[in-house]
Amino acid sequence: MTDMMIETRNLMKKYKGTRAVDALNLAIPQGEIYGFLGPNGAGKTTTIRMLLGLIKPDSGVVQIFGKDLRKDRLQILRRVGSLVEYPSYYGHLNAIENLETIRRILNVPKSRIHEVLATVGLTKDAKRVVKGYSLGMKQRLGIATALLGSPELLILDEPTNGLDPSGILEIRELIKKMPKEQGITVLVSSHLLSEVEQMASSVGIVNQGRMIFQDSMPNLQRKAGSEIYIALSDAEAGVVTARELGCFPRLDDGRLVFKGLDNGQIARLVAALVDARHSIYRVEERRKSLEDLFLTMTGSGGAETDISRIDAGHGAPRAVGLRREAAQ
């Protein structure tokens, strides 16, 4: 079984009778970059605040490093770094001076200041007054602050929010290095699936406080599915050839369109079409956009969809994959 850095069981938080987080079961393995996804207001920040002990759940259990947060809060949080919403800093101080104020509280060696500044790429700007930093530089300074205590777990809430494309790229590349270079497990929340897709190895998607999908990123990408388009000389005759092989395409503007074919089936199909004297002009794979899939899952009216049954068009929501493995 994979060691879990974070596990929650039936986590629940209400505000004025509304469930902001509802029976949430997180399972985050060690060494992962875990993308915590959902629309704005889905319960991501509330969940993160409960993980950090900033607010108390109404019910449920939070375990971090295999320990109960209620019983071992201080021991756990010493091993956790976090950046929730926007970083705090003293604008009139430079980066070194800002980090020094936190270093004294954490009682870590002074050498850590230069180490974390190098990690986030701020060494050259370390003595600049922070109020003159760009938003991306301020975010990197916030991450440097979170790394100062040498955490084993890093929790980042919308770290690219409000950044321009170059700032987003900087933060993304920084996060991607964490497990490999620092040995840190990262939980990063976002409402942008396209951004998380480029850095996360596993993902949990929440909507209206409930987990509607939890598994590896490759499995989410496979769920999106793909279609094979074949452009050929005689599409209608090609349909007959394909059906003889047990493949049943639809026609789209003179092309055959197939779902669910593996590489072997595609090779056999193309060979059969060539043997039947069809001229093959193009074979193209088109993958369904993960953004479209995300919108389907968290769609208008807050309807929740079981991703494992999207193609069938029915089903109840459930968390899959990682949670099941954690229970074994």
N, C-alpha and C positions, 0 to 999 in steps of 0.2 A: 504494500500500500504506500502511496506517495505521502510524505509528511505534509500535513496541512499547517500553513502559517495562520490562516484565519478560518474559523468555522462559526457560523451562527445557526441556531436552531429556533425556528418559529419566532423570530425577532419581530416585535410589534411596538409601534409608537403611535399614539393618538393625539390629535390637537383639536379641541372643541368637538369631540365626537367623531372626527374624520380620521381614518387610518392613513397616516402619512407613510408608514411602513407596516406591511401586513404579512405576517407569517413568513418572513424572509429567511431563506436558508442559503447562506454563502458558503462556498468551499474553495479556498484559494491555496493551491499547492506551493511549496517552497520553490524558489528560483524562478517563478513565473512573473511576467508582466500581465497583470489581470486588468482587462478593460471593463470598467463598470459603467454600463451604458443605459441611457433612458432619456426621454424628453425632459425638458425643464419642468420641475415640479413632480417628477416621478418618485422622489424619495431618496435620491442619491446622497445629498448633503446631510439629510437627517440620519441616514444609515452611517455615514462616515463619522458624524459627531458622536453617535453611540459607540462606534468602534474605538474612539479616542477617549471615551469616558467623559465627554463634555456635556452630554445629556444622558439621563437614565431611560432605558427601555421600560415600557409598561409591562412587558412580559417577554419571555424568551431568554436565550443564553448566548453570550459572546465568549468564544474561546480564541485566544491568540497565543501562539507558541505552545498550544496544548494546555494552557492555563486559563482558569475562569477569571474574566476581567473583574467581576465583583469582588473576588477574594484576593487577587494579586495585581491590583491596578497599577501601583507604583512600580513594581518589579517589571511588569509588562511594558509600560510606557517609557521606561528608560531605554528600551531596545527598539523604540519606534520613532521615526521622524515623520513630520507631516507639514503640508502646506494646504490650508483650507481657505478657499476663496482667494483673497489678495494678500500678498506678503506684507508684514509689518516691518517698518524700518524708520530710522531717524534720518530725515532728508538732509540735515545740515552736517551729518557725519559721512565719512567715506566707508567703503565696504569693510575694510579691516576693523575700523572702529565700531561699526555696527555688529560685526561678528564677535568682537571682543566682549561686548555687553552680554551676549548669550553664552560665550565660552566660560565666563566667570560663574554663571549660574550652573552650567553643566559640569564645571570643574574638569575640563579636558585640557590636554597640553596645548600650548600656544601654536605648536607646529600644525595643528589641525586646521587653523585658519587658512594657512597657505595651501594646504592639501585640498581643502574643499573649493577654494577659489580656483585652483588649477583644474579641478574636476569639472567645474561649470564654465570654465573659459573666461574668467574675470581677472586673471593675474595682471594683465596690462592696465586694467582700469581700477585696480584695488585701492588706489589713493585718490580717486575722483570722488567728489561729493555726490552722494546717491541721488539727490534731487535732480541732477543733470543726466541721470541714466534714462535710456529708452525703457519702454514697458517690458520688452523682452529681457533686458539686462536686469530689471528689478525682479522679474520672475526667476531668473537664474540665481540672483542673490537670495531669494526666498528658498530656493532648493538648496543652496549652499548652507543656509541656516538650518534646514531640516537634516542635512547630512553631518552637521558639526559633531553630534554625539555618536558617530559611527553606528547608525541604526542597522538592524537586520531587516527591518520592514519599513518601507517608505509609502506614505499615503498622500496622494496628490489629488486635490479636488479642482477639476476644470483648469489645469495648469496652462492651457493655451488660450483661454478665454480672452478675447479682445486683442490678441496679437495679430500683426500683419503676417503674410506668408513666410517671410524670412525668419521672424521670431518663432512661428510655429515649427518651422524646420529645425531651428536650434534646440528648442525644448524637446522635440520628438527624438532627435539624435542623441541628446543627453540621456533621456529616459531609457532608450534602447541599450545603452552601454551598462546600465546599472547592474543587471544580473551577472553579466560576463566579467566585468572589470571590478565590481565592488562586492559581488556576492549578495546583492540586496534583492529581496522580493518587492515588487512594486504593485500597488493598487492605484490605478489612475481612472478617475471618473470623467465622463464627457457626455455631451449630447450629440456628438459628431461621430457616427460610425466610421466614416471614411478616414478620419484621423486615427482612431483607435486601431483600425484594421492594419495600419502601417507599422504599428509597434507592439501590439499585444499578442501574446501566445495563447491566452484563454480569455473568455468573455462571459459576463453575466449581463443580461438585459432585463431591466425592471420597467414596469408600467403601473401607475397608480399604486405604488408601494409593493407590488407583487413581482416575484421573479417569474419571467415567462420563458427564459432560455438561459442555460448555463452549460458551457462545454468549451472545447478547444476552438481556436479561431479557424483552423483548417476544417473542422466539422461544420462550423457555421457557413464557411465558404462552399462546402459541398452541398449543404442544404439549399443554398441559393440556386444550385443546378445550372445546367448549360444546355444549349441546343446546337446541333450540327446542321449547318446550311450547305447544301450541295447544289451548285449551279451546273447545269448540263444541257446537252443539245435538245433533248426531248423529255421534258419533265413528266408528262403524263405516262409515257411508256416506261420511264424510270420508276414510277410508282409500282407498276406491275412487277418489275424485276426485284424491287426492294421487298415487296410482299412475299415473293417466293422464298426469300431468306428469313421471313418472320419479322421483318422490320416494317413498321406502318407509319409512313410520313404524312405530313400535311403539305399542301402546295402553298407557296408564298411567292407570287410574282415570278413564276417560272423556275422556282427552286424547290428542292425537297428539303423539308425541315424535320429533324429527328430529335427525340428526347431520350435520354437515358442510355445512350450507346457507349460501350467501353471501346478502348483502342482496337481490340481484336475485331469487334463487330464492324467498326468503321473501315478497317483494312479489308475485311471480307466483302463488305458492301461495295467499296470502290472497285475492287477487283472484278466483282460480278457485273457491275455497270460497264466496265471497260470490255469485258468478254461479250457483253450484249451489244457492243459497238456504239455505246454512247460516248460522246466527247465530254470529258469532265473539264469544266472551266475553272472551278474554284471549290475548295472544301474549307469551310470556315467555322470556327467555334465561337459562339456568342454566349457569354456568361451573364446570367441575370444579375443586375446591380444589387449589391448588398444594401444600398440605400433604399431601393424599392422594397427589399425584403424587410428591412427595419420599419419602414412605414406601414407595411402590411401587418406586422406584429403589434405595433403601437398606434394603429391607425385612428382615423377620425372617430370621435365619440368615445375614445379610450377603450375600444374593443380589444380584448386580449385574444391572441391566437396561439395555439400550440404549433410551434414551428415544424415539428416532426410530421404534421398533417396538413401543412399549407396546400400542397398539391391536391390533396383529397377534398379540401374546402370545408373541413369540419374538424371538431375536436376541442377539448378543454385545455387550458394552459397548464404547463407543468415545467419544473426545472429538470434538466436532464444532464447526463454525462458525469461531470465532476462530482456532483453530490452523491450520485449512485456509487461511484468508485470510492468515495470517502467512507461510505457506510459498510463497505465490504471488509 
